[in-house]
Amino acid sequence: MIFIFFFFAAILVFLGWQSLCGGIDYFNFFKRELAKPKSNFTPFVSIIAPCRGVEEDLSINLSALFTQDYPNYEIIFVVDDTADESVSIIKSLMGGREAEARGIGKLKIENGKSQFVDCPLSSLVIAGKAINSSQKVHNLRQAVLEVNQASEIFAFIDSDARPGADWLRNLVAPLHNETAGCTTGYRWFIARRGRIFSHLQSVWNASIASALGANLKNNFCWGGSMAIRRETFEKLNIREQWRGTLSDDYVLTGAVKDANLSVYFVPQCVTASFIDCTWGELLEFTTRQMKITRVYAPRLWKISFVGSILFLSIFWTGAGLLFFLTGWKFWLIFFFVILIFALGACKAWIRLNAVKLILKNYADELNCQFFPQITLWTLTPIIFFYNCLCAAFSRKIKWRGTLYELKSTSETVIIMGND
């Protein structure tokens, strides 16, 4: 039996080495992309920002959309109801009462009248309540009908993402190549108050972030930061493909790849997302992600399930056996456990350094992530196992106060909470 353990331990070491090599490639990809000159491809863009409720830093996040280093764009905020808590913040930013203070534009007084100038076009769309899809997808389907006629690019961003000033320019740049189906960034969670559960969520999410890179075949869209040509969006009939669905990004990824187009990951579009979660909120978030994956990308769900079982069976079982074994068996298992940990810790450290190249304004916060990132990754397989197990038996998720059931990739049932 012990030799079977050593066999699978050797497999885990091999996978750890491959993962480390992937981390090095990830870091080098970031450096290459950052070395590229600034793009001059600046067609008119419609930024679509669905909102629901109020995150702690919502005003700061949305303000960043008004200060993009980009000459031609509009911002379309979309909510389901005029009574939504985010509406007052959105209207305040659009109306300019807070905008000048945040450096978004300037208040000009002419002939005794005040006018807010040097500010991007912005509008607020009230989408109404969803009936047979997620509220976010319903909002997006409505918002794309309200874009400016001059718009050539649709860019989508979540309200909890905080983009840098070059976010839009970098996100749009690869679309200069017409073979590019869409572009995407990704999120990097930063613990607002340093709770261990927030760090765990950041580490859990980081393992997915490093799956993106130069390999166009492996890339996927992330709905919190993605862009697509309007022409491609309409040609692929994305709005109709979104009908009845819960996940905007998985559907877009599938449509783009089915059309033999590419998904370009743009490292400069990794956005900071501040969190402060409890244990229950951590499990709710991670399980929701895995249930969505179970429906829209079952192969990835299976890989995550098998991977988590393999890690738990070898690393943590091996660590436990060290208390009961002696002699050569003890030392060999100790060697495997230490080697597996070292490979994973190095990967986590390299990944963190790659993100530091992008999120320079958050250097202090990222420095505080060093110890959590190189250690807590040993615990995230436990969470992945739990997530995958839950996804095997249930397709119900709670998202922004609404309970959904994912019947299939094209059928979503609203069970409760969207009155």
C-alpha positions in Angstrom: 0.0 0.0 0.0 2.9 2.4 0.8 4.3 1.9 -2.7 1.0 3.0 -4.2 1.2 6.1 -2.1 4.7 6.8 -3.4 3.5 6.3 -7.0 0.8 8.9 -6.7 3.2 11.2 -4.7 5.6 11.1 -7.7 2.7 12.0 -10.0 1.8 14.9 -7.7 5.4 16.1 -7.7 5.4 15.9 -11.5 2.2 18.0 -11.7 3.7 20.4 -9.2 6.8 20.8 -11.4 4.6 21.5 -14.5 2.6 24.0 -12.5 5.8 25.8 -11.4 6.9 25.9 -15.1 3.5 27.4 -15.9 4.0 30.0 -13.2 7.3 31.0 -14.8 5.7 31.3 -18.2 2.9 33.4 -16.6 5.4 35.8 -15.1 7.4 36.1 -18.4 4.1 36.6 -20.3 3.3 39.6 -18.0 6.8 41.1 -18.6 6.5 40.7 -22.4 3.0 42.3 -22.5 4.1 45.2 -20.4 7.1 45.9 -22.7 4.8 46.5 -25.7 4.3 50.1 -26.8 1.1 52.0 -26.0 -1.7 51.2 -28.4 -3.1 53.9 -30.7 -6.2 51.8 -31.6 -9.0 53.8 -30.0 -12.4 53.3 -31.7 -15.5 54.4 -29.8 -16.2 52.1 -26.9 -19.4 51.5 -24.9 -18.5 50.4 -21.3 -21.4 48.5 -19.8 -21.4 48.3 -16.0 -24.2 46.2 -14.4 -24.8 47.2 -10.8 -26.9 45.8 -7.9 -26.6 46.9 -4.3 -23.7 48.8 -2.8 -20.3 47.4 -2.1 -18.2 49.3 0.4 -16.1 50.9 -2.3 -18.7 51.2 -5.0 -18.2 54.9 -5.6 -14.4 54.6 -5.9 -14.8 51.7 -8.3 -17.3 53.4 -10.6 -15.3 56.7 -10.5 -12.4 54.9 -12.1 -14.5 54.4 -15.2 -14.7 58.2 -15.7 -10.9 58.7 -15.6 -9.8 56.3 -18.3 -6.9 57.3 -20.5 -9.0 56.9 -23.6 -10.4 59.5 -26.0 -13.7 58.1 -27.2 -16.1 56.2 -24.9 -19.4 56.2 -23.1 -20.4 54.5 -19.8 -23.7 52.7 -19.5 -24.7 51.8 -16.0 -27.5 49.3 -15.8 -29.7 48.3 -12.8 -32.9 46.3 -12.5 -34.8 48.9 -10.4 -34.8 52.6 -9.7 -35.0 51.7 -6.0 -31.6 49.9 -6.1 -29.2 51.3 -3.6 -26.5 51.9 -6.2 -28.7 54.4 -8.2 -28.0 57.4 -5.9 -24.2 56.8 -6.2 -24.4 56.4 -10.0 -26.5 59.6 -10.5 -24.2 61.5 -8.2 -21.2 60.6 -10.4 -23.1 61.2 -13.6 -24.4 64.5 -12.4 -21.0 65.8 -11.4 -21.8 66.6 -7.7 -18.9 64.4 -6.7 -17.2 64.1 -10.0 -15.1 67.2 -9.9 -13.8 66.3 -6.4 -12.7 63.0 -7.7 -11.0 64.5 -10.7 -13.4 63.1 -13.2 -14.1 66.4 -14.9 -14.4 70.2 -14.4 -17.3 72.4 -13.5 -17.5 75.3 -16.0 -19.6 78.4 -15.3 -20.7 80.4 -18.3 -23.2 83.2 -18.5 -24.2 82.4 -14.9 -24.9 78.7 -15.7 -22.9 75.8 -14.5 -22.0 73.0 -16.9 -20.0 69.8 -16.2 -17.4 69.4 -19.0 -14.5 67.1 -19.9 -16.5 64.1 -18.7 -17.3 60.9 -20.7 -20.9 60.4 -21.9 -22.8 58.4 -19.3 -26.3 57.0 -18.9 -28.4 54.9 -16.6 -30.5 52.1 -17.9 -33.3 50.5 -15.9 -33.6 46.9 -17.1 -36.5 45.7 -15.0 -36.6 42.3 -13.2 -35.2 39.2 -14.8 -37.7 36.4 -15.6 -35.8 33.5 -17.0 -32.1 34.4 -16.7 -29.7 35.8 -14.1 -30.4 39.4 -13.3 -26.9 40.3 -14.6 -27.5 38.7 -17.9 -30.9 40.3 -18.2 -29.3 43.7 -17.5 -26.6 43.2 -20.1 -29.1 42.1 -22.7 -31.0 45.3 -22.1 -27.9 47.6 -22.0 -26.6 46.5 -25.4 -29.7 47.9 -26.9 -29.0 51.3 -25.6 -25.4 51.8 -26.9 -24.3 54.7 -29.0 -24.7 54.2 -32.8 -21.0 55.1 -33.1 -19.9 52.4 -30.8 -17.5 49.8 -32.3 -16.5 47.9 -29.1 -18.5 46.6 -26.2 -16.5 46.5 -22.9 -18.0 44.9 -19.8 -16.9 45.5 -16.2 -18.3 44.4 -12.8 -19.1 47.0 -10.1 -16.6 45.4 -7.6 -13.6 45.7 -10.0 -11.4 48.8 -9.7 -9.7 49.4 -13.1 -6.6 51.4 -13.6 -6.4 54.4 -15.9 -5.1 52.4 -18.8 -7.6 49.5 -18.4 -9.8 50.4 -21.3 -7.0 51.2 -23.8 -5.2 47.9 -23.0 -8.4 45.9 -23.1 -9.3 47.2 -26.5 -5.8 47.0 -28.1 -5.8 43.3 -29.2 -9.1 43.8 -31.0 -7.2 45.7 -33.6 -6.6 42.2 -35.0 -9.9 41.1 -36.5 -9.1 37.4 -35.7 -9.4 38.2 -32.0 -12.8 37.1 -30.8 -12.6 38.9 -27.5 -10.3 40.2 -24.8 -10.3 39.6 -21.1 -8.7 40.6 -17.8 -9.2 38.9 -14.5 -9.7 39.9 -10.8 -7.2 39.8 -8.0 -8.8 39.8 -4.5 -7.2 41.9 -1.8 -8.3 41.4 1.8 -9.6 44.8 3.0 -9.0 44.0 6.7 -6.6 41.1 6.6 -9.1 38.3 7.7 -7.8 34.8 7.0 -11.1 34.0 5.2 -10.5 36.9 2.8 -7.0 35.7 2.2 -8.2 32.2 1.5 -10.7 33.5 -1.1 -7.8 35.4 -2.7 -5.6 32.3 -2.8 -8.5 30.2 -4.1 -9.1 32.7 -6.9 -5.4 33.1 -7.7 -5.2 29.5 -8.8 -7.8 30.2 -11.5 -6.1 33.5 -12.5 -2.9 31.8 -13.4 -4.7 29.5 -15.8 -4.8 32.4 -18.2 -1.9 33.4 -20.4 -0.3 33.3 -23.8 -2.0 30.0 -24.8 -5.1 31.3 -26.6 -6.7 27.8 -26.6 -6.8 27.7 -22.8 -8.0 31.2 -22.2 -11.6 32.1 -21.1 -13.6 35.3 -20.7 -14.1 36.8 -17.3 -17.3 38.9 -17.3 -15.9 41.4 -14.8 -13.4 42.7 -17.4 -13.9 41.8 -21.1 -14.4 43.4 -24.5 -15.6 42.3 -27.9 -16.1 44.0 -31.3 -19.6 45.1 -31.8 -19.5 43.4 -35.2 -18.4 40.1 -33.7 -21.0 40.4 -30.9 -23.8 40.8 -33.5 -22.4 38.2 -35.9 -22.2 35.6 -33.2 -25.7 36.7 -32.0 -24.5 36.9 -28.4 -27.5 38.7 -27.1 -29.7 35.9 -28.2 -27.3 33.3 -26.9 -27.5 34.9 -23.5 -31.2 34.4 -23.4 -32.2 32.1 -20.5 -28.6 31.8 -19.2 -26.9 32.6 -15.9 -23.3 33.0 -17.0 -22.5 35.8 -19.4 -18.8 34.9 -19.7 -19.0 31.1 -20.1 -21.5 31.6 -22.9 -19.4 34.3 -24.6 -16.3 32.0 -24.3 -18.1 29.1 -25.9 -19.5 31.2 -28.8 -16.1 32.8 -29.6 -14.3 29.4 -29.6 -17.1 27.7 -31.6 -16.4 30.4 -34.3 -12.7 29.5 -34.3 -11.8 32.9 -32.8 -9.4 33.6 -30.0 -9.7 34.8 -26.4 -6.8 37.2 -25.6 -5.8 37.6 -22.0 -4.5 41.1 -21.2 -2.4 41.1 -18.1 -2.7 44.9 -17.8 -6.4 44.4 -17.3 -6.1 42.4 -14.1 -8.2 44.5 -11.7 -8.0 44.8 -7.9 -11.2 43.7 -6.1 -11.3 44.4 -2.3 -13.1 41.9 -0.1 -13.8 41.3 3.5 -15.6 38.0 3.8 -16.7 35.6 6.5 -16.2 31.8 6.4 -19.8 31.4 5.2 -19.4 34.1 2.5 -16.2 32.4 1.3 -18.0 29.0 0.9 -21.0 30.7 -0.8 -18.8 32.5 -3.3 -16.5 29.5 -4.1 -19.3 27.0 -4.3 -21.3 29.3 -6.6 -18.4 29.5 -9.0 -18.0 25.7 -9.0 -21.7 25.1 -9.5 -21.7 27.4 -12.5 -18.6 25.6 -13.8 -20.3 22.2 -13.3 -23.1 23.3 -15.7 -21.2 25.4 -18.3 -17.8 23.6 -18.3 -18.2 20.1 -16.8 -14.7 19.0 -17.9 -13.1 21.7 -15.8 -15.3 20.7 -12.9 -14.1 17.1 -13.2 -10.5 18.2 -13.4 -10.9 20.3 -10.3 -12.6 17.4 -8.4 -9.9 14.8 -9.3 -7.1 17.3 -8.6 -8.4 18.2 -5.2 -8.9 14.5 -4.3 -5.3 13.7 -5.5 -3.8 16.5 -3.4 -5.7 15.7 -0.3 -4.9 12.0 -0.6 -1.2 12.6 -0.9 -0.1 15.8 0.7 -2.3 15.8 3.8 -2.4 12.1 4.2 1.4 12.1 3.9 1.7 14.9 6.5 -0.5 12.8 8.8 1.6 9.7 8.3 4.7 11.4 9.5 3.4 11.2 13.1 3.2 7.4 12.8 6.2 6.2 10.7 9.9 5.9 11.3 13.0 5.0 9.3 13.2 5.2 5.6 9.5 5.5 5.1 9.3 8.5 7.3 12.1 10.3 5.4 10.8 9.4 2.0 7.4 10.7 2.8 8.9 13.8 4.5 10.9 14.4 1.3 7.7 14.2 -0.9 5.7 16.4 1.4 8.4 19.1 1.5 9.0 18.9 -2.2 5.3 19.3 -3.0 5.0 22.2 -0.7 8.2 23.9 -2.1 6.9 23.6 -5.7 3.5 25.0 -4.8 5.0 27.9 -2.7 7.4 28.9 -5.5 4.5 28.9 -7.9 2.4 31.1 -5.6 5.3 33.5 -5.0 6.0 33.9 -8.8 2.3 34.4 -9.5 2.1 37.1 -6.8 5.2 38.9 -8.3 3.5 38.8 -11.7 0.5 40.6 -10.3 2.7 43.2 -8.6 3.9 44.2 -12.0 0.4 45.3 -12.8 -1.2 46.5 -9.6 1.6 48.9 -8.6 -0.7 51.2 -6.7 -1.4 48.3 -4.3 2.2 47.3 -3.5 1.7 47.5 0.3 -1.5 45.3 0.2 0.2 42.8 -2.1 3.3 42.6 0.1 1.0 41.7 3.0 -0.2 38.7 0.9 3.2 37.1 0.7 2.8 34.7 3.6 -0.9 33.8 2.9 -0.2 33.2 -0.7 2.7 30.8 -0.2 1.0 28.8 2.6 -2.8 28.9 2.3 -2.7 27.3 -1.1 -2.3 24.0 0.8 -5.8 24.5 2.2 -7.6 25.6 -1.0 -7.9 22.0 -2.3 -10.0 21.3 0.7 -12.3 24.1 -0.4 -12.3 23.0 -4.0 -13.2 19.4 -2.9 -16.2 20.8 -0.9 -17.2 23.1 -3.8 -17.1 20.2 -6.3 -19.0 17.9 -4.0 -21.7 20.5 -3.5 -21.9 21.0 -7.3 -22.3 17.3 -7.9 -25.6 17.3 -5.9 -27.1 20.7 -6.4 -27.6 23.3 -9.1 -29.1 26.0 -6.9 -27.1 29.1 -6.2 -27.7 32.4 -4.4 -26.3 35.4 -6.1 -26.9 39.1 -5.1 -29.9 38.1 -3.0 -31.6 36.0 -5.7 -31.9 32.2 -5.6 -31.5 30.5 -9.0 -31.6 26.9 -10.2 -29.5 26.1 -13.3 -31.6 23.6 -15.3 -29.1 23.7 -18.2 -26.8 26.0 -20.0 -29.8 27.8 -21.6 -32.4 27.5 -18.9 -32.3 29.3 -15.6 -35.1 29.3 -13.1 -35.6 32.1 -10.5 -36.7 30.4 -7.3 -36.8 33.3 -4.8 -35.7 36.8 -4.2 -36.3 38.7 -7.4 -39.8 40.2 -6.6 
